[in-house]
Amino acid sequence: MSSSSWVWRELALPSRIDPSAATDALTALAGLPGHPLVALEAIGRDGTVEWRLGARTDVYRAVVAAFRAHIPSLRDEAGQQVDSVSQVTSVRLPASRRWPLNHHGTAPAIRGLLSVFASTTPTESLRIQVLLGPRSHPSRTPKNGTGGYRTPESVSKKAKETRFACEIRIGASAASPTRVRSLINQAAAALRALDAPGNHLHLVRRHVAAFDGARAPWLWRVTLSAAELAAFTGWPIADATAGPLPAVPPTHPATLVATSAVARSGRILGDSPLQRDRPIAISQDDSSRHLHVLGPTGVGKSSLLGNLALQDIEAGQGAVVVDPKYDLIRDLLERIPEHRRDDVVVLDPTDPSPIGLQPLGGHDALSADLSADVILGVFHSLYRDSWGPRTHDILHAALLTLARRGDASLVMVPLLLTNPGLRRSITGRIARNDPMGLGTFWAWYEQLSDAERSQTIAPLMNKLRSVLLRPGLRGIFGQRAPRFALGDVFSKRRILLVALRKDAIGDEAAHLLGSLVVSFVWQAAKARTAVPQHARMPVSIVLDEFQDVVRLHGDVSDALAQARSLGVSFTLAHQYLKQVPQSLRDAVTGTVRSRVVFSTNSSDARELAATTEQLQAEDFRALPRFQAYAQLLAGGSPQGWCSLQTRPLPSPCSNATELLQHSRSSYGQPLSDVEADLLEFIQPAANAPAQQFGRRRNPFNPNDQSASTKGDAS
């Protein structure tokens, strides 16, 4: 029968199979109608063994079901193509039809065969192929006796068992014919542990084509019981007391093959560890439904994030990468392709000439008020546990006032609340334009005594001073006219690399900086609604430790859903599930359609395993470094989990120092210049005359009798 009508799939076996379970699984094949031809293969290469099953398409599932009834954890998976061998021999056991093999040699034969598999190198292959032909049902002991040296019990036992006509072949390939012969002879030597008196194993040459095509022989020369057959399968058969078996891969982590629907090109995540030359990728369209990456430090997560960002950069897209430290940003700066180096913008709070952000800028009152609301939401989220209504009211009014001015900066909030001269110069016009809103607030604020005012704003000032008095953040948020606009990421395809440097400025300041950057990048993205959809170039946003910086104005689920239509794809990475607040976790789980999971802790592993029948908790825990499980969207349809081997970052090709200097000279401003500009703005304003809030009253004149009379009468 042509092998083209067959199904060949890999068998994922447990790391140890009880001998009785293996015998029962093979015996179950005898019950299949029509005695279909079944092929079992054990393949040793690169020091490990893997197993394959071949059968006709119409009976394959029945064969797997028969096996699984006795080995429940057995799985069959699509596997990579197997290369041909260079030499093949066939096993002969002349008396096997009547006389049993040495059953005491089963365990040594299995262990010896696996040891030969363990000796193979990456360029070598050793294959044991067992073809199962016609079955013989149990019968009575042969009448002509045992031959004198075989016990009647052993002969009777074999006769009473189900027997299979077999063809057993050994094939190998290696760098030299000598090594090929050595591998075959070593395998045969291991199997000779089964020899019994009058039943000795020997080899005869066979054609390679018969082996590759799994062709049935013209004459079935070997007959084995199910128990005898088990030793030739190369399966990991051993009782519970036996030591570890050589060449047998551990049960966990399970290795899963990607479905054919999973993309091979696009944004490449890595490669299948099972399928040769099989990239695992996600298309640009599926990427717009976002990617969730989970894994602790040191498992290869940063390499994955870096490779994704570099592919987007190479493709000419706008990109934003937010790194809680600096390592990922450094890796990217060393690998920027030449045609994108002028697009790099590095935001670093430790830079002496930092890039500036002006979140309070607005072209009109509506956008100014929205900017104030976004900043207020970020502060509220950061300080939720110590946030009161008075703090909310004061900060909101201050932000609205500065935003409506148009040329103020965020660092002016403490000055606005504490510097009377500056406050008068800014709030007078704002209050007149909005007498029922900000006018009433500032009228109330001005009537407070200095002591009352200090007490009222103390909780807010504690929050503001802890971060805004840091020189790095003051240099970023103090620029009233920054040389870089976040909208350039979308309109000019800039590459914004944000190093939060939390090890240098502290967690609180880093979270504020990252949250404001992400929030206003999102506001810039939403402005793309004015751009025709076909003209919206893709922009990728990669956020490491995203739970610390995603504080979007409005519902996160809605934002992630809307991002697709805006041409924005988010890659959200973090270390542990419990790091993420439940509401944010629900939003991500319900909206993000693709995920990559590296090795996890026990709690996360149990939670992830509960969502799938493909994997167990131990699989997620046991993943080695740079390996992960991916559950990806393909053509808009979710696929099952597959195994993923991440790729290392490419070799460095750019000078990080030069790129930093170019970014600094193109977009940065020295901190001294920023502070000088603030002082120039503040000093004249601080000397401005006081302005009246509310209804203006005439000054008291002692010569004005009418005024005196009115005062007495009141």
Secondary structure by P-SEA (a helix, b strand, c coil): cccccbbbbbbbccccccaaaaaaaaaaaaacccccbbbbbbbbcccbbbbbbbcccccaaaaaaaaaacccccccccccbbbbbcbbbbbbbcccccccccccaaaaaaaaaaaaaaaccccbbbbbbbbbcccccccccccccccccccaaaaaaaaaccccbbbbbbbbccccaaaaaaaaaaaaaaaccccccccccbbbbbbaaaaaaccccccccccccaaaaaaacccccccccccccccccccccbbbbbcccccccccccbbbcccccbbbbbcaaaaaabbbbbbccccaaaaaaaaaaaaaaaacccbbbbbcccaaaaaaaaccccccccccccccccccbbbbbcccccccaaaaaaaaaaaaaaaaaaacccccaaaaaaaaaaaaaaaaaccccccccccccccaaaaaacaaaaaaaccccaaaaaaaaaaccaaaaaaaaaaaaaaaaaccccaaaaaaaaccccccccccccccbbbbbbccccccccaaaaaaaaaaaaaaaaaaaaaccccccccccbbbbbbccccccccccccaaaaaaacccccbbbbccccccccccaaaaaaaaacccccccccccaaaaaaaaaacccccaaaaaaccccbbbbbcccccccccbbbbbbbccccccccaaaaaaaaaaabbbcaaaaaaaaaaacccccccccccccccccccccccaaaaaaaaac
